């Protein structure tokens, strides 16, 4: 019995300190990892990062540091951790290869959140899709289409193509074209369209709107009509000017022609 007691005492003395040191390493390391993670989150918030990105960076830092703490604690117990590190590395590589598309979307999401080419509520065209930004996520961006469709676009697709932000500036120009007959008075047509533009309550007077001859077409003299508006008023002004412009032109005796072909038939006698 004394031999067993002596052997147990020997193991306690030999490994007890290592076990105690491993426990201390784990507890202190876990506390330090959480402290550093919280510090990273506060720095991200100070830098005005998106809340989702700040939380992700916090979690990434915490679990990364906690992994090193666990490895250090196991090493203190005398467990060979080289093979464990190799397994973790191989698993990380395999996961990275399997999720390379998702990782690309994640990286693109970080870029969008940091650089902010658009924000929630902006009207944009991204990856060939037009809509209002509802939500910017880490892996994708949610758009709301004018016909009430919900469109989810992968972030990698957004950053790999051009981005058009219709709401970035305070003013936006509406481009319209009205065709009049070659026999109509150009001055009267221009004055009529300018009156329609200036009388619309949502059209800005500065920059000044423009009405000018842009083209002598096959069937008409084409006039460009270019008022400036607030981005939110674009489609209201667009539809109103198209309708009111036609009505006022017709009221003032200006016709809007359409393509025509005159066919002349010649009969040849034998």
MIDOSE-1310 file (N, C-alpha, C; in nm, 2 decimals, decimal comma, always signed):
residues 270
xxxx	+0,08/-0,12/+0,00/+0,00/+0,00/+0,00/+0,09/+0,13/+0,00; +0,19/+0,12/+0,08/+0,28/+0,24/+0,09/+0,35/+0,26/-0,05; +0,38/+0,15/-0,13/+0,44/+0,17/-0,26/+0,34/+0,25/-0,35; +0,21/+0,21/-0,35/+0,11/+0,28/-0,43/+0,10/+0,43/-0,39
xxxx	+0,11/+0,45/-0,26/+0,10/+0,59/-0,21/+0,22/+0,67/-0,25; +0,34/+0,61/-0,24/+0,46/+0,67/-0,28/+0,45/+0,70/-0,43; +0,40/+0,61/-0,51/+0,39/+0,63/-0,66/+0,29/+0,74/-0,69; +0,18/+0,74/-0,62/+0,08/+0,84/-0,64/+0,13/+0,98/-0,61
xxxx	+0,21/+0,98/-0,49/+0,27/+1,11/-0,45/+0,37/+1,16/-0,55; +0,44/+1,07/-0,61/+0,54/+1,10/-0,71/+0,48/+1,16/-0,83; +0,36/+1,10/-0,88/+0,29/+1,15/-1,00/+0,23/+1,29/-0,97; +0,18/+1,31/-0,85/+0,12/+1,43/-0,81/+0,22/+1,54/-0,81
xxxx	+0,34/+1,51/-0,75/+0,45/+1,61/-0,75/+0,50/+1,64/-0,89; +0,51/+1,53/-0,98/+0,56/+1,55/-1,11/+0,47/+1,62/-1,21; +0,34/+1,58/-1,20/+0,24/+1,64/-1,30/+0,15/+1,74/-1,24; +0,14/+1,75/-1,11/+0,04/+1,84/-1,05/+0,07/+1,99/-1,08
xxxx	+0,20/+2,02/-1,08/+0,24/+2,16/-1,11/+0,21/+2,19/-1,26; +0,23/+2,09/-1,34/+0,20/+2,11/-1,49/+0,05/+2,13/-1,51; -0,03/+2,04/-1,44/-0,17/+2,06/-1,45/-0,22/+2,19/-1,40; -0,16/+2,24/-1,29/-0,20/+2,36/-1,23/-0,16/+2,48/-1,33
xxxx	-0,04/+2,46/-1,38/+0,01/+2,57/-1,48/-0,08/+2,57/-1,60; -0,12/+2,45/-1,65/-0,20/+2,45/-1,77/-0,34/+2,52/-1,74; -0,39/+2,49/-1,62/-0,52/+2,55/-1,58/-0,51/+2,71/-1,58; -0,39/+2,75/-1,52/-0,37/+2,90/-1,51/-0,35/+2,96/-1,65
xxxx	-0,28/+2,89/-1,73/-0,26/+2,94/-1,87/-0,39/+2,95/-1,94; -0,48/+2,85/-1,92/-0,61/+2,85/-1,99/-0,70/+2,97/-1,94; -0,70/+2,98/-1,80/-0,79/+3,08/-1,75/-0,74/+3,22/-1,78; -0,61/+3,25/-1,76/-0,56/+3,38/-1,79/-0,56/+3,41/-1,94
xxxx	-0,53/+3,30/-2,02/-0,53/+3,32/-2,16/-0,67/+3,35/-2,22; -0,77/+3,28/-2,16/-0,91/+3,31/-2,20/-0,95/+3,45/-2,17; -0,91/+3,49/-2,05/-0,94/+3,63/-2,01/-0,88/+3,73/-2,10; -0,75/+3,71/-2,13/-0,67/+3,80/-2,21/-0,73/+3,80/-2,36
xxxx	-0,77/+3,68/-2,41/-0,83/+3,68/-2,54/-0,96/+3,76/-2,55; -1,04/+3,75/-2,44/-1,17/+3,82/-2,44/-1,14/+3,97/-2,43; -1,04/+4,01/-2,35/-1,00/+4,15/-2,34/-0,96/+4,21/-2,47; -0,87/+4,13/-2,54/-0,82/+4,18/-2,67/-0,94/+4,19/-2,77
xxxx	-1,02/+4,09/-2,77/-1,14/+4,09/-2,86/-1,23/+4,21/-2,84; -1,26/+4,24/-2,71/-1,34/+4,36/-2,68/-1,27/+4,49/-2,72; -1,14/+4,49/-2,71/-1,06/+4,61/-2,75/-1,07/+4,63/-2,90; -1,06/+4,52/-2,98/-1,07/+4,52/-3,12/-1,21/+4,57/-3,16
xxxx	-1,32/+4,52/-3,09/-1,45/+4,57/-3,13/-1,47/+4,72/-3,10; -1,41/+4,77/-2,99/-1,42/+4,91/-2,96/-1,35/+4,99/-3,06; -1,23/+4,95/-3,10/-1,16/+5,02/-3,20/-1,23/+5,02/-3,34; -1,30/+4,91/-3,37/-1,38/+4,91/-3,49/-1,50/+5,00/-3,49
xxxx	-1,56/+5,01/-3,37/-1,67/+5,10/-3,35/-1,62/+5,25/-3,36; -1,51/+5,27/-3,30/-1,45/+5,41/-3,30/-1,42/+5,45/-3,45; -1,37/+5,35/-3,53/-1,35/+5,38/-3,67/-1,47/+5,38/-3,75; -1,59/+5,37/-3,69/-1,72/+5,37/-3,75/-1,74/+5,25/-3,85
xxxx	-1,69/+5,14/-3,81/-1,71/+5,02/-3,89/-1,86/+4,98/-3,87; -1,91/+4,90/-3,97/-2,05/+4,85/-3,95/-2,05/+4,76/-3,83; -2,17/+4,76/-3,76/-2,18/+4,68/-3,63/-2,16/+4,53/-3,66; -2,21/+4,48/-3,77/-2,19/+4,34/-3,81/-2,04/+4,31/-3,82
xxxx	-1,97/+4,39/-3,89/-1,82/+4,37/-3,91/-1,75/+4,38/-3,78; -1,78/+4,48/-3,70/-1,72/+4,49/-3,57/-1,73/+4,36/-3,48; -1,85/+4,31/-3,48/-1,88/+4,19/-3,40/-1,80/+4,07/-3,46; -1,80/+4,06/-3,60/-1,73/+3,95/-3,66/-1,58/+3,96/-3,63
xxxx	-1,52/+4,08/-3,63/-1,38/+4,09/-3,60/-1,35/+4,05/-3,46; -1,44/+4,09/-3,37/-1,43/+4,05/-3,23/-1,43/+3,90/-3,21; -1,53/+3,83/-3,27/-1,54/+3,69/-3,26/-1,42/+3,62/-3,32; -1,37/+3,67/-3,44/-1,26/+3,61/-3,51/-1,13/+3,62/-3,42
xxxx	-1,11/+3,74/-3,36/-0,99/+3,75/-3,27/-1,00/+3,67/-3,15; -1,12/+3,66/-3,09/-1,14/+3,58/-2,97/-1,11/+3,43/-2,99; -1,17/+3,37/-3,09/-1,16/+3,23/-3,12/-1,02/+3,20/-3,17; -0,96/+3,29/-3,24/-0,82/+3,27/-3,29/-0,72/+3,26/-3,17
xxxx	-0,74/+3,36/-3,08/-0,65/+3,37/-2,96/-0,68/+3,25/-2,87; -0,80/+3,21/-2,86/-0,84/+3,10/-2,77/-0,78/+2,97/-2,82; -0,77/+2,96/-2,95/-0,70/+2,84/-3,01/-0,56/+2,83/-2,96; -0,49/+2,94/-2,97/-0,35/+2,94/-2,93/-0,33/+2,91/-2,78
xxxx	-0,43/+2,96/-2,70/-0,43/+2,94/-2,55/-0,44/+2,79/-2,52; -0,54/+2,73/-2,59/-0,56/+2,58/-2,57/-0,44/+2,50/-2,61; -0,37/+2,54/-2,72/-0,25/+2,47/-2,76/-0,14/+2,49/-2,66; -0,13/+2,61/-2,61/-0,02/+2,63/-2,51/-0,05/+2,55/-2,38
xxxx	-0,18/+2,54/-2,34/-0,21/+2,47/-2,22/-0,19/+2,32/-2,24; -0,22/+2,27/-2,35/-0,19/+2,12/-2,38/-0,04/+2,10/-2,39; +0,03/+2,19/-2,44/+0,18/+2,18/-2,45/+0,24/+2,18/-2,30; +0,18/+2,25/-2,21/+0,23/+2,25/-2,07/+0,20/+2,12/-2,01
xxxx	+0,10/+2,05/-2,05/+0,07/+1,92/-1,99/+0,16/+1,81/-2,05; +0,25/+1,85/-2,15/+0,34/+1,75/-2,21/+0,28/+1,68/-2,33; +0,17/+1,73/-2,37/+0,11/+1,67/-2,49/+0,17/+1,73/-2,62; +0,21/+1,65/-2,71/+0,27/+1,70/-2,84/+0,17/+1,76/-2,92
xxxx	+0,18/+1,89/-2,94/+0,08/+1,97/-3,02/+0,12/+1,99/-3,16; +0,24/+1,95/-3,20/+0,28/+1,97/-3,34/+0,18/+1,91/-3,44; +0,14/+1,78/-3,41/+0,05/+1,71/-3,49/-0,09/+1,78/-3,49; -0,13/+1,83/-3,37/-0,26/+1,90/-3,36/-0,26/+2,03/-3,44
xxxx	-0,15/+2,10/-3,44/-0,14/+2,22/-3,52/-0,15/+2,19/-3,67; -0,08/+2,08/-3,71/-0,09/+2,04/-3,85/-0,23/+2,00/-3,89; -0,30/+1,93/-3,80/-0,44/+1,89/-3,83/-0,52/+2,02/-3,84; -0,51/+2,11/-3,75/-0,59/+2,24/-3,76/-0,56/+2,31/-3,89
xxxx	-0,43/+2,32/-3,92/-0,39/+2,38/-4,05/-0,45/+2,32/-4,17; -0,44/+2,18/-4,17/-0,50/+2,11/-4,29/-0,65/+2,13/-4,29; -0,71/+2,13/-4,18/-0,86/+2,15/-4,17/-0,90/+2,29/-4,22; -0,82/+2,38/-4,18/-0,84/+2,52/-4,22/-0,83/+2,54/-4,37
xxxx	-0,72/+2,47/-4,43/-0,70/+2,48/-4,57/-0,82/+2,41/-4,65; -0,86/+2,30/-4,60/-0,97/+2,23/-4,67/-1,10/+2,31/-4,66; -1,12/+2,37/-4,54/-1,25/+2,45/-4,53/-1,24/+2,57/-4,62; -1,11/+2,63/-4,63/-1,09/+2,75/-4,71/-1,12/+2,72/-4,86
xxxx	-1,07/+2,60/-4,91/-1,09/+2,56/-5,05/-1,24/+2,53/-5,07; -1,31/+2,47/-4,97/-1,45/+2,44/-4,99/-1,54/+2,56/-4,99; -1,49/+2,66/-4,92/-1,57/+2,79/-4,90/-1,51/+2,91/-4,97; -1,43/+2,88/-5,08/-1,36/+2,99/-5,14/-1,46/+3,10/-5,20
xxxx	-1,57/+3,05/-5,25/-1,67/+3,15/-5,30/-1,73/+3,23/-5,19; -1,76/+3,17/-5,07/-1,81/+3,24/-4,96/-1,71/+3,34/-4,90; -1,58/+3,29/-4,90/-1,47/+3,38/-4,85/-1,46/+3,50/-4,94; -1,47/+3,48/-5,07/-1,46/+3,59/-5,16/-1,58/+3,69/-5,14
xxxx	-1,70/+3,64/-5,11/-1,81/+3,73/-5,08/-1,79/+3,80/-4,95; -1,73/+3,73/-4,85/-1,70/+3,79/-4,72/-1,60/+3,90/-4,74; -1,49/+3,88/-4,81/-1,39/+3,98/-4,84/-1,45/+4,10/-4,91; -1,54/+4,08/-5,00/-1,61/+4,18/-5,08/-1,70/+4,26/-4,98
xxxx	-1,77/+4,19/-4,89/-1,85/+4,25/-4,79/-1,78/+4,35/-4,70; -1,66/+4,30/-4,66/-1,57/+4,39/-4,58/-1,53/+4,52/-4,65; -1,50/+4,50/-4,78/-1,47/+4,62/-4,86/-1,58/+4,71/-4,88; -1,70/+4,66/-4,90/-1,82/+4,74/-4,91/-1,85/+4,82/-4,78
xxxx	-1,83/+4,75/-4,67/-1,86/+4,81/-4,54/-1,76/+4,92/-4,51; -1,64/+4,90/-4,54/-1,53/+5,00/-4,51/-1,53/+5,11/-4,61; -1,54/+5,09/-4,74/-1,53/+5,19/-4,84/-1,67/+5,27/-4,86; -1,78/+5,20/-4,83/-1,91/+5,25/-4,84/-1,94/+5,32/-4,97
xxxx	-1,94/+5,25/-5,08/-1,98/+5,31/-5,21/-2,13/+5,34/-5,22; -2,20/+5,28/-5,13/-2,35/+5,31/-5,11/-2,38/+5,27/-4,97; -2,50/+5,32/-4,93/-2,55/+5,30/-4,79/-2,70/+5,25/-4,80; -2,75/+5,21/-4,69/-2,89/+5,16/-4,69/-2,98/+5,28/-4,73
xxxx	-3,08/+5,25/-4,82/-3,17/+5,36/-4,86/-3,13/+5,42/-5,00; -3,00/+5,39/-5,04/-2,96/+5,45/-5,17/-3,02/+5,37/-5,29; -3,05/+5,44/-5,40/-3,09/+5,37/-5,52/-2,97/+5,34/-5,60; -2,94/+5,22/-5,64/-2,82/+5,18/-5,70/-2,84/+5,08/-5,82
xxxx	-2,74/+5,07/-5,90/-2,74/+4,96/-6,00/-2,61/+4,89/-5,98; -2,62/+4,76/-5,94/-2,51/+4,67/-5,91/-2,53/+4,54/-5,98; -2,42/+4,49/-6,04/-2,43/+4,36/-6,10/-2,55/+4,35/-6,20; -2,58/+4,45/-6,27/-2,69/+4,45/-6,37/-2,83/+4,46/-6,31
xxxx	-2,84/+4,49/-6,17/-2,96/+4,50/-6,11/-2,98/+4,64/-6,05; -3,11/+4,69/-6,07/-3,14/+4,82/-6,01/-3,24/+4,81/-5,90; -3,21/+4,87/-5,79/-3,30/+4,87/-5,67/-3,25/+4,96/-5,56; -3,33/+4,96/-5,45/-3,30/+5,04/-5,33/-3,23/+4,95/-5,23
xxxx	-3,12/+4,99/-5,17/-3,04/+4,91/-5,08/-3,12/+4,89/-4,95; -3,16/+4,77/-4,91/-3,23/+4,74/-4,79/-3,13/+4,71/-4,68; -3,03/+4,63/-4,71/-2,94/+4,57/-4,61/-2,81/+4,54/-4,67; -2,70/+4,57/-4,61/-2,56/+4,53/-4,65/-2,51/+4,43/-4,55
xxxx	-2,50/+4,30/-4,60/-2,46/+4,20/-4,51/-2,31/+4,16/-4,54; -2,26/+4,07/-4,46/-2,12/+4,03/-4,48/-2,10/+3,96/-4,61; -2,20/+3,87/-4,64/-2,18/+3,79/-4,76/-2,26/+3,84/-4,88; -2,37/+3,91/-4,86/-2,45/+3,96/-4,97/-2,52/+4,09/-4,94
xxxx	-2,58/+4,15/-5,04/-2,65/+4,28/-5,02/-2,79/+4,26/-5,07; -2,89/+4,31/-4,99/-3,03/+4,29/-5,02/-3,08/+4,42/-5,09; -3,14/+4,41/-5,21/-3,20/+4,52/-5,28/-3,35/+4,51/-5,28; -3,42/+4,62/-5,28/-3,57/+4,62/-5,30/-3,60/+4,68/-5,44
xxxx	-3,66/+4,60/-5,52/-3,69/+4,65/-5,66/-3,82/+4,73/-5,66; -3,83/+4,82/-5,76/-3,95/+4,91/-5,76/-4,08/+4,83/-5,77; -4,08/+4,71/-5,83/-4,20/+4,62/-5,84/-4,22/+4,53/-5,72; -4,15/+4,57/-5,61/-4,16/+4,50/-5,48/-4,09/+4,36/-5,47
xxxx	-4,00/+4,34/-5,57/-3,92/+4,22/-5,56/-3,80/+4,24/-5,46; -3,77/+4,13/-5,39/-3,65/+4,13/-5,30/-3,53/+4,06/-5,37; -3,43/+4,13/-5,40/-3,31/+4,08/-5,47/-3,19/+4,07/-5,38; -3,13/+3,95/-5,38/-3,01/+3,93/-5,30/-2,89/+3,91/-5,39
xxxx	-2,79/+4,00/-5,38/-2,68/+4,00/-5,48/-2,55/+3,96/-5,40; -2,48/+3,86/-5,44/-2,35/+3,83/-5,37/-2,25/+3,95/-5,38; -2,19/+3,97/-5,27/-2,10/+4,09/-5,26/-1,98/+4,08/-5,36; -1,93/+3,96/-5,38/-1,82/+3,95/-5,48/-1,86/+3,99/-5,62
xxxx	-1,98/+3,97/-5,65/-2,03/+4,01/-5,78/-2,04/+4,16/-5,79; -2,08/+4,22/-5,68/-2,09/+4,37/-5,67/-1,96/+4,44/-5,69; -1,85/+4,39/-5,62/-1,72/+4,46/-5,62/-1,65/+4,43/-5,75; -1,68/+4,32/-5,82/-1,61/+4,29/-5,94/-1,67/+4,37/-6,06
xxxx	-1,78/+4,44/-6,05/-1,83/+4,51/-6,16/-1,85/+4,66/-6,12; -1,89/+4,74/-6,21/-1,91/+4,88/-6,18/-2,04/+4,90/-6,09; -2,03/+5,01/-6,01/-2,14/+5,04/-5,92/-2,19/+5,18/-5,96; -2,32/+5,19/-5,98/-2,39/+5,32/-6,01/-2,48/+5,35/-5,89
xxxx	-2,44/+5,47/-5,83/-2,52/+5,51/-5,71/-2,60/+5,63/-5,76; -2,73/+5,62/-5,77/-2,82/+5,72/-5,81/-2,85/+5,83/-5,70; -2,82/+5,79/-5,58/-2,85/+5,88/-5,46/-2,73/+5,94/-5,41; -2,61/+5,92/-5,46/-2,49/+5,98/-5,40/-2,49/+6,13/-5,41
xxxx	-2,54/+6,19/-5,51/-2,54/+6,33/-5,52/-2,68/+6,39/-5,49; -2,68/+6,52/-5,46/-2,81/+6,58/-5,42/-2,90/+6,61/-5,54; -2,84/+6,61/-5,66/-2,92/+6,65/-5,78/-2,90/+6,54/-5,89; -3,01/+6,53/-5,97/-3,00/+6,43/-6,08/-3,07/+6,49/-6,20
xxxx	-3,02/+6,46/-6,32/-3,08/+6,52/-6,44/-3,17/+6,42/-6,50; -3,29/+6,47/-6,55/-3,38/+6,38/-6,62/-3,36/+6,41/-6,77; -3,34/+6,31/-6,85/-3,31/+6,33/-6,99/-3,43/+6,28/-7,07; -3,50/+6,37/-7,14/-3,61/+6,34/-7,23/-3,59/+6,39/-7,37
xxxx	-3,66/+6,32/-7,46/-3,65/+6,36/-7,60/-3,79/+6,37/-7,66; -3,82/+6,49/-7,72/-3,95/+6,51/-7,78/-3,92/+6,54/-7,93; -3,99/+6,46/-8,02/-3,98/+6,48/-8,16/-4,09/+6,57/-8,21; -4,06/+6,67/-8,30/-4,16/+6,76/-8,36/-4,15/+6,75/-8,51
xxxx	-4,25/+6,79/-8,58/-4,25/+6,78/-8,72/-4,16/+6,89/-8,78; -4,11/+6,86/-8,90/-4,02/+6,96/-8,97/-4,10/+7,09/-9,01; -4,23/+7,08/-9,01/-4,31/+7,20/-9,05/-4,35/+7,28/-8,93; -4,32/+7,23/-8,81/-4,35/+7,30/-8,68/-4,25/+7,41/-8,65
xxxx	-4,29/+7,51/-8,57/-4,20/+7,61/-8,53/-4,12/+7,57/-8,41; -3,99/+7,56/-8,43/-3,90/+7,52/-8,33/-3,90/+7,61/-8,20; -3,91/+7,74/-8,22/-3,91/+7,83/-8,11/-4,03/+7,81/-8,02; -4,15/+7,79/-8,09/-4,27/+7,77/-8,01/-4,26/+7,64/-7,93
xxxx	-4,21/+7,53/-7,99/-4,19/+7,40/-7,92/-4,10/+7,42/-7,80; -3,99/+7,49/-7,82/-3,89/+7,50/-7,71/-3,95/+7,58/-7,60; -4,02/+7,69/-7,63/-4,08/+7,77/-7,53/-4,19/+7,69/-7,45; -4,27/+7,61/-7,52/-4,37/+7,53/-7,46/-4,31/+7,43/-7,36
xxxx	-4,21/+7,36/-7,40/-4,15/+7,26/-7,31/-4,08/+7,33/-7,19; -4,02/+7,44/-7,22/-3,95/+7,51/-7,11/-4,05/+7,56/-7,00; -4,17/+7,60/-7,05/-4,28/+7,65/-6,96/-4,33/+7,53/-6,88; -4,34/+7,41/-6,94/-4,38/+7,29/-6,87/-4,28/+7,25/-6,76
xxxx	-4,15/+7,26/-6,80/-4,05/+7,23/-6,70/-4,05/+7,32/-6,58; -4,05/+7,45/-6,61/-4,04/+7,55/-6,50/-4,16/+7,56/-6,41; -4,27/+7,51/-6,46/-4,39/+7,52/-6,38/-4,41/+7,40/-6,29; -4,33/+7,30/-6,31/-4,34/+7,18/-6,23/-4,28/+7,20/-6,09
xxxx	-4,35/+7,18/-5,98/-4,30/+7,21/-5,85/-4,18/+7,14/-5,80; -4,15/+7,02/-5,86/-4,04/+6,94/-5,82/-3,91/+6,96/-5,90; -3,92/+7,04/-6,00/-3,80/+7,07/-6,09/-3,72/+7,18/-6,02; -3,59/+7,16/-6,02/-3,50/+7,26/-5,96/-3,47/+7,37/-6,06
xxxx	-3,46/+7,49/-6,01/-3,43/+7,60/-6,10/-3,28/+7,63/-6,11; -3,21/+7,56/-6,02/-3,06/+7,57/-6,03/-3,00/+7,43/-6,00; -2,94/+7,37/-6,09/-2,90/+7,42/-6,23/-3,02/+7,44/-6,32; -3,00/+7,53/-6,41/-3,11/+7,57/-6,50/-3,14/+7,46/-6,59
xxxx	-3,27/+7,43/-6,62/-3,31/+7,33/-6,72/-3,27/+7,37/-6,86; -3,26/+7,27/-6,94/-3,22/+7,30/-7,08/-3,32/+7,23/-7,18; -3,36/+7,31/-7,28/-3,43/+7,26/-7,39/-3,36/+7,30/-7,52; -3,32/+7,20/-7,60/-3,24/+7,24/-7,72/-3,26/+7,13/-7,83
xxxx	-3,23/+7,17/-7,95/-3,24/+7,08/-8,07/-3,12/+6,99/-8,06; -3,14/+6,86/-8,06/-3,03/+6,76/-8,05/-3,01/+6,69/-8,18; -3,11/+6,67/-8,26/-3,09/+6,59/-8,38/-3,20/+6,62/-8,49; -3,16/+6,62/-8,61/-3,25/+6,62/-8,72/-3,27/+6,48/-8,77
xxxx	-3,37/+6,42/-8,72/-3,40/+6,27/-8,75/-3,46/+6,25/-8,88; -3,49/+6,13/-8,91/-3,55/+6,09/-9,04/-3,69/+6,14/-9,05; -3,77/+6,14/-8,94/-3,91/+6,18/-8,94/-3,94/+6,30/-8,85; -3,84/+6,35/-8,77/-3,87/+6,45/-8,68/-3,75/+6,53/-8,65
xxxx	-3,77/+6,65/-8,59/-3,67/+6,73/-8,53/-3,68/+6,70/-8,38; -3,57/+6,65/-8,33/-3,57/+6,60/-8,19/-3,51/+6,71/-8,10; -3,59/+6,73/-7,99/-3,56/+6,83/-7,89/-3,53/+6,76/-7,76; -3,41/+6,79/-7,70/-3,38/+6,73/-7,57/-3,44/+6,82/-7,46
xxxx	-3,49/+6,76/-7,36/-3,55/+6,83/-7,25/-3,49/+6,78/-7,12; -3,41/+6,87/-7,05/-3,33/+6,82/-6,94/-3,35/+6,90/-6,81; -3,45/+6,87/-6,73/-3,46/+6,94/-6,60/-3,38/+6,87/-6,50; -3,35/+6,94/-6,39/-3,27/+6,88/-6,27/-3,37/+6,86/-6,16
xxxx	-3,35/+6,75/-6,09/-3,44/+6,72/-5,97/-3,37/+6,66/-5,86; -3,43/+6,64/-5,75/-3,38/+6,56/-5,64/-3,39/+6,42/-5,67; -3,30/+6,33/-5,63/-3,30/+6,19/-5,67/-3,44/+6,13/-5,64; -3,50/+6,16/-5,53/-3,62/+6,10/-5,49/-3,74/+6,14/-5,58
xxxx	-3,72/+6,25/-5,65/-3,83/+6,30/-5,74/-3,81/+6,26/-5,88; -3,71/+6,18/-5,91/-3,68/+6,15/-6,05/-3,79/+6,10/-6,14; -3,85/+5,99/-6,09/-3,96/+5,92/-6,17/-4,08/+6,00/-6,17; -4,12/+6,07/-6,07/-4,23/+6,16/-6,07/-4,22/+6,27/-6,18
xxxx	-4,11/+6,33/-6,18/-4,09/+6,44/-6,28/-4,08/+6,38/-6,42; -4,02/+6,26/-6,43/-4,00/+6,20/-6,56/-4,14/+6,17/-6,62; -4,23/+6,11/-6,55/-4,36/+6,07/-6,60/-4,45/+6,19/-6,62; -4,44/+6,29/-6,53/-4,52/+6,41/-6,55/-4,48/+6,49/-6,67
xxxx	-4,35/+6,51/-6,69/-4,31/+6,59/-6,81/-4,34/+6,52/-6,94; -4,33/+6,39/-6,94/-4,36/+6,32/-7,07/-4,51/+6,35/-7,10; -4,60/+6,33/-7,00/-4,74/+6,35/-7,03/-4,77/+6,50/-7,06; -4,73/+6,59/-6,97/-4,76/+6,73/-6,98/-4,70/+6,79/-7,11
xxxx	-4,58/+6,74/-7,14/-4,51/+6,79/-7,26/-4,59/+6,76/-7,39; -4,64/+6,64/-7,40/-4,72/+6,60/-7,51/-4,85/+6,69/-7,52; -4,92/+6,70/-7,41/-5,04/+6,77/-7,40/-5,02/+6,92/-7,44; -4,92/+6,98/-7,39/-4,90/+7,12/-7,41/-4,85/+7,15/-7,56
xxxx	-4,77/+7,06/-7,61/-4,73/+7,07/-7,75/-4,85/+7,06/-7,84; -4,93/+6,97/-7,82/-5,05/+6,96/-7,90/-5,14/+7,08/-7,89; -5,15/+7,13/-7,77/-5,24/+7,25/-7,74/-5,19/+7,37/-7,82; -5,06/+7,37/-7,84/-5,00/+7,49/-7,91/-4,98/+7,46/-8,06
xxxx	-5,04/+7,35/-8,11/-5,04/+7,32/-8,25/-4,91/+7,25/-8,30; -4,83/+7,20/-8,20/-4,71/+7,13/-8,24/-4,74/+6,98/-8,24; -4,71/+6,91/-8,36/-4,74/+6,77/-8,37/-4,62/+6,69/-8,33; -4,65/+6,57/-8,28/-4,54/+6,48/-8,25/-4,55/+6,37/-8,36
xxxx	-4,46/+6,37/-8,46/-4,47/+6,27/-8,57/-4,43/+6,13/-8,53; -4,46/+6,04/-8,62/-4,41/+5,90/-8,60/-4,36/+5,86/-8,74; -4,27/+5,76/-8,74/-4,20/+5,72/-8,86/-4,31/+5,68/-8,97; -4,29/+5,74/-9,09/-4,38/+5,71/-9,20/-4,30/+5,68/-9,32
xxxx	-4,36/+5,60/-9,41/-4,29/+5,57/-9,54/-4,40/+5,60/-9,65; -4,35/+5,68/-9,75/-4,44/+5,70/-9,87/-4,40/+5,61/-9,98; -4,49/+5,53/-10,02/-4,46/+5,43/-10,13/-4,52/+5,48/-10,26; -4,43/+5,49/-10,36/-4,47/+5,54/-10,49/-4,46/+5,42/-10,59
xxxx	-4,57/+5,39/-10,65/-4,57/+5,28/-10,74/-4,57/+5,33/-10,89; -4,48/+5,28/-10,96/-4,47/+5,32/-11,10/-4,50/+5,20/-11,19; -4,59/+5,22/-11,28/-4,63/+5,11/-11,37/-4,56/+5,13/-11,51; -4,49/+5,04/-11,54/-4,41/+5,04/-11,67/-4,50/+4,97/-11,77
xx	-4,52/+5,03/-11,88/-4,59/+4,97/-11,99/-4,49/+4,89/-12,08; -4,53/+4,77/-12,12/-4,44/+4,70/-12,21/-4,45/+4,75/-12,35
